[in-house]
């Protein structure tokens, strides 16, 4: 991010559904909120391995459901 911060979207709130779109063929990462695409979040480095990791700021206040799809 070259030391720069910027808002990607309005903050998520209770009841919001967040989706992550990882396209390893193209090398992009994007997110959805409540079914609406929020746009490209990152270009990914080539020839890298990725490992899923999820961080929740309020432990015990979130519901987490994982669904992996291979188009």
Secondary structure, DSSP 8 states (H G I E B T S, - for coil): -TT-----SS---TT--EEEEEETTTTEEEEEETTEEEEEEEE--TT---------SSTTS----------
